[in-house]
Every structure is written in structure tokens, then in C-alpha cells.
């Protein structure tokens, strides 16, 4: 799987992150199912402005996730680093 994360817009008043994921089209439904779980976690956060998941109309293997936040990219990287640490600890147990 190849993915590409791009900070589309970042400033002191927020960030919009675009993630393009290229997967086996046969696994599209499974991937989107799990992405919806993450989407629900994102929109439950008070810092989240929106989250949208879309599938390319002619390439089912191209999924795009765009999410916007009230905080800047430094905040996002700190939150992600904390999440990665928790996930690593959980996998070790």
C-alpha cells in the first residue's frame, strides 16, 4: 500500500490534512469500513472541524481522507506522536 499525506493548509488558526491512499480495489469496502471508525474518532474531538472520506469515481483503489482541525500542525504532530506511543505500548502487551 502506498499513501501520501499532504498538509494542504496550515497556520496558527488550524490545519487541513489530505491523505491519499492507494489500495487493492478489491479491499476498498474493508478499508473504508475501518476508515469510518477513525472518522468517528476525529469528529468526536472538540478540535475537529470536519472529516470526509471519498473514493475516486473511476479508481476504487484510490481513497482520499480530508480532515480539518482548529489547531496547528505542531499540535497535530504532538497528538499523533502520543497516539503512536500508546499504540506501540498496546501492541507490546
N, C-alpha and C positions, 0 to 999 in steps of 0.2 A: 504494500500500500504506500502510495506517495501522497504527502499532503503538503500544503503550503499555507502558512499563517502570515497574514499581512496586517500590520496596523494601518488601517485606512486613514484614520484621523485620530490625532492625539494632541491633547492640550491640557492646560490646568483645569479646565472645566469638564473633562471627560475623554473617553476613548471609544472608538468603534473598531471592532476586530472582525476581519473577514477570514474565514478558513475554508479553503477549497480542498476537498478530499476526493481522491480518485481510487475507487474500489472496483472489485469484480461486480459487474452489473447484476449477476445472479444473487449477490448478497445484499443488494440495495435495501430490501424490506427489513432485514435483520439490522443493518447499520442504522437506518432511520429510526427503528424502534428504540435502540439504545441511545441515540442522539436525543430523542424526545425526553428521556429520563434526565439527561443533562440540561436540556432546555427548561424543564420544570424547576430544577435546582436554581438555574440562573434567574428566572423570572420571580422566584420566591425571595431573592435577595433585594433588600431595600436600595442597594446601589445600582441595580439593573434598570435600564431604560426599556430594552426590548431584546428579543431573541427570535430569529427567523431561520427556518431550515427550508431549503429548496433543492429540488432535483432538476438537473438540466433537462429540458424537454426532449432532446434527441439523443442524450447520452446518460442512461440511467446509472452509470458508474461515476458520474460527477455530481457530488453533493456539496452544497455551499451552506455554511452556517455563519450568520452575521449576528453579532451581539454588541449592544451599546451599554456603556457604563457611565455613571456620574463622576467617577474618579479617574485619575490619570493612569498612564502606563506604568509608572513606578508602583502605584498601589496594586495594579493587576499582577505585576510580576511578583510582588510580595505575597499576594493571596495564592497565586499559582504555586509558588515555591513551598508555602505552607501546606497546600493540598498534596503536592508531590511527596513531601516528607511524611505526611500521615499515610498516604497510600503505600509508601515503601515500608513503613513500620507495620502496617496491616498485613502486607504480603510476607513479612518475615515471621509473623506469629503463626 
